[in-house]
Amino acid sequence: MTGHRAGHQDVRVRRAGARPRAGPRPAKAPAGGTARAVHEWRTAGRWVLAAVIAMGLLQGGIWYVGGDGDVDSLRMWQQRMLWLIGINLVIALSYTLFPKKVEAARSRR
């Protein structure tokens, strides 16, 4: 089995490529222009929020372990969260500084 928590029916449906729920498909990102830049900044904001929460939880773990424990791996994960924030901000900034033309972006789809 592939580790799905539901029964064999769910595993079979997922292998067939079907959607597990009947809800609507997520909206696609805008093709270009200002709408795409706004979309990328919102996405970056969500990632930044998640990374900040993770860093706070990791810092709580560092304080809980204290100076006597081995906290190197926790600090390493905090650094990875900073990288994640930086990458997302660079991506969002790139869509702001170098926006795709809406017509050119639509013709590629």
C-alpha positions as CSV (number, residue, x, y, z in Angstrom):
1,M,0.0,0.0,0.0
2,T,1.0,3.6,-0.5
3,G,0.1,4.7,3.0
4,H,-3.3,6.2,2.5
5,R,-5.4,6.1,5.6
6,A,-8.6,5.1,4.0
7,G,-9.5,1.7,2.6
8,H,-8.5,0.0,-0.6
9,Q,-11.2,1.9,-2.5
10,D,-9.5,5.2,-1.8
11,V,-6.1,3.9,-2.9
12,R,-7.5,2.5,-6.1
13,V,-9.3,5.8,-6.9
14,R,-6.1,7.8,-6.3
15,R,-4.1,5.5,-8.5
16,A,-6.6,6.0,-11.3
17,G,-5.9,9.8,-11.2
18,A,-9.3,10.8,-10.0
19,R,-9.9,13.6,-7.6
20,P,-10.5,12.3,-4.1
21,R,-13.3,14.8,-3.3
22,A,-16.1,16.2,-5.5
23,G,-15.2,19.9,-4.8
24,P,-14.3,22.4,-7.5
25,R,-10.8,22.5,-8.9
26,P,-8.6,25.3,-7.5
27,A,-8.5,28.5,-9.6
28,K,-5.5,28.8,-11.9
29,A,-3.0,31.6,-11.4
30,P,-3.5,34.7,-13.5
31,A,-1.6,34.6,-16.8
32,G,0.4,37.8,-16.3
33,G,0.4,41.5,-15.5
34,T,-0.5,43.0,-12.2
35,A,-2.9,40.3,-11.3
36,R,-0.1,37.7,-11.5
37,A,2.1,39.9,-9.3
38,V,-0.6,40.2,-6.7
39,H,-1.2,36.5,-6.8
40,E,2.6,35.8,-6.2
41,W,2.7,38.3,-3.3
42,R,-0.2,36.6,-1.7
43,T,1.4,33.2,-2.1
44,A,4.7,34.5,-0.8
45,G,2.8,36.0,2.2
46,R,1.3,32.6,3.1
47,W,4.7,30.9,2.8
48,V,6.3,33.6,5.0
49,L,3.6,33.3,7.6
50,A,4.1,29.5,7.7
51,A,7.9,29.9,7.9
52,V,7.6,32.4,10.8
53,I,5.3,30.1,12.7
54,A,7.7,27.2,12.2
55,M,10.6,29.4,13.3
56,G,8.7,30.3,16.4
57,L,7.9,26.7,17.2
58,L,11.5,25.8,16.6
59,Q,12.6,28.6,19.0
60,G,10.3,27.3,21.6
61,G,11.9,23.9,21.2
62,I,15.4,25.5,21.6
63,W,14.3,27.3,24.8
64,Y,12.7,24.0,26.1
65,V,15.9,22.0,25.5
66,G,18.0,24.8,27.0
67,G,21.7,25.5,26.7
68,D,22.7,22.0,27.9
69,G,21.0,20.2,25.0
70,D,22.0,19.7,21.4
71,V,20.0,22.4,19.4
72,D,22.1,22.5,16.3
73,S,19.5,20.7,14.2
74,L,16.7,23.1,15.4
75,R,18.9,26.1,14.5
76,M,19.6,24.5,11.1
77,W,15.9,24.3,10.4
78,Q,15.4,27.9,11.4
79,Q,18.1,28.8,8.8
80,R,16.2,26.7,6.2
81,M,13.0,28.7,7.0
82,L,14.9,31.9,6.3
83,W,16.0,30.5,3.0
84,L,12.4,29.6,2.2
85,I,11.3,33.2,3.0
86,G,14.1,34.6,0.8
87,I,13.2,32.4,-2.1
88,N,9.5,33.3,-2.0
89,L,10.3,37.0,-1.7
90,V,12.6,36.9,-4.7
91,I,10.0,35.1,-6.8
92,A,7.3,37.6,-5.9
93,L,9.6,40.5,-6.5
94,S,10.6,39.1,-9.9
95,Y,6.9,39.1,-11.0
96,T,6.6,42.7,-9.8
97,L,9.8,44.0,-11.5
98,F,9.5,41.9,-14.7
99,P,5.8,41.3,-15.3
100,K,4.8,39.1,-18.2
101,K,2.6,40.7,-20.9
102,V,-0.9,39.3,-20.5
103,E,-1.3,38.6,-24.2
104,A,2.1,36.9,-24.5
105,A,1.4,34.8,-21.4
106,R,-2.0,33.6,-22.7
107,S,-0.6,32.6,-26.1
108,R,1.8,30.2,-24.3
109,R,-0.9,28.3,-22.6
